Amino acid sequence: MNNIQNIYCPNCGDRALRVNSYEAKIMRTSCPHCDYLMVQCSETGKVIEAYAPGLFPSGCSQLSTSSISR
């Protein structure tokens, strides 16, 4: 059985979808607007897969288009 929730995307703030799959014990959050994805174990909260364009780990800088040579 799945539980589907409409939520706000933690990346862009637009509407996103959270699906809890009780059989697989997985929670999947996805946003069609910014392509955000987070798949977590619903029992432990551990991240299984994640993709968040526009977010960079601390200490990393975003590449600017001027730094890319053509």
C-alpha positions in Angstrom: 0.0 0.0 0.0 1.2 3.5 -0.9 0.5 6.8 0.9 0.8 9.8 -1.5 1.2 13.3 -0.2 1.5 16.7 -1.9 4.3 18.7 -0.3 6.5 21.7 -1.0 9.8 20.9 -2.6 12.7 21.4 -0.2 14.9 22.5 -3.1 12.7 25.0 -5.1 9.6 25.5 -2.9 7.2 24.5 -5.7 4.7 21.6 -5.3 6.3 18.1 -5.1 5.1 14.6 -4.4 6.1 12.3 -1.5 5.2 8.6 -1.8 5.5 6.2 1.1 5.7 2.6 0.1 5.0 0.6 3.2 5.8 -2.8 1.6 9.2 -1.7 0.3 9.8 0.5 3.4 10.9 3.4 1.1 9.9 7.0 1.0 10.4 8.9 -2.3 10.2 12.6 -2.6 10.3 14.1 -6.1 9.7 17.5 -7.8 8.9 17.7 -11.5 9.8 21.4 -11.6 13.4 21.3 -10.5 14.2 17.6 -10.9 14.7 17.1 -7.1 14.8 13.4 -5.9 15.3 11.9 -2.5 14.8 8.2 -1.7 15.0 7.2 1.9 14.5 4.1 4.1 11.3 4.8 6.0 12.5 2.9 9.0 15.9 4.4 9.5 15.7 7.6 7.5 19.0 6.8 5.7 19.3 8.2 2.2 19.4 5.6 -0.5 19.5 7.9 -3.5 19.5 11.7 -3.9 19.7 14.3 -6.6 19.2 18.0 -6.1 20.3 20.2 -9.0 21.5 23.6 -7.8 22.6 22.4 -4.4 26.3 22.0 -3.7 28.0 20.4 -0.8 29.6 22.9 1.6 33.1 23.8 0.5 32.3 23.4 -3.2 31.8 26.4 -5.4 29.3 26.6 -8.3 30.9 26.8 -11.7 30.2 29.9 -13.6 29.9 30.0 -17.3 32.8 32.4 -17.6 35.2 29.7 -16.1 34.3 27.2 -18.8 36.6 27.5 -21.8 35.1 26.9 -25.2 
